[in-house]
Amino acid sequence: MKPSTRRRIFRGSLYVILVAAIAALLLSANWKEIKYNFLDVEIAKQLFPAIIITAAKNTVVYTAIAFAGGLLLGLLLALMKLAPVGPYRWIATAYIETFRGLPALLVIFGFAFAVPTAFASWDPPGGSASSGLIGLILVSAAYIAETIRAGIQAVPAGQREAARSLGMAPGWTMISVVLPQAFRIITPPLTNELVIIIKDTSLLFIAGMALGDRELTVFARDSLSQFGNSTPLIVAGLMYLVITLPLTQLVAKLERHQNRGR
């Protein structure tokens, strides 16, 4: 038998196995119960428009705050980690390794409940939800810092040398020459980090939220308790996909563009 024939038979077998597995799954499912517990159209209708104007809006707002705060703090940490002064490097490294090693849920819980207990003056606007958001900012900053650091180090050293030969100061060289090129390099991973933060806003539930502050996951959980049905979980999942899928497609497009550039 020719090798090409064997390959065709092998690929055909894989298709048959896949179709058989999908058919077995579909036939074994209790579609009546699935429709009743997960696809109740009447319950889904009752979730609108609140799931958009409150839950989805809050998810986007929390994501924007966490990403912006994490980006600013991450940039500072990245520059500290590359600084020629040892203590700055040590502090940045300790911070990054600590917050990358801790679960985000634990950090959010700590800033929502433990920090206010330890410091009586701790009273950020927005209460425990804002405290949890600060925890999310600190965690995201640690990951963003490593991304920015890698981008800065990926800029060819000749760019710095050329700028210095023109008489540019080191600080101005970093701002006007290195950072613009670094951010161009790290745009895809930064966008991917944004997608991760969107999903991590679901962890803010641990901090507790008022009705008007609920994001998608808390909204779905409360609706599940209200209706005694899992349809709100499906609707909330679809809303997350509406937000995240365009961003993941953007990441893929940016990566293809960079690969063509190379």
Order of alpha helices (4+ residues) and beta strands (2+ residues): alpha-alpha-alpha-alpha-alpha-alpha-alpha-alpha-alpha-alpha-alpha-alpha-alpha
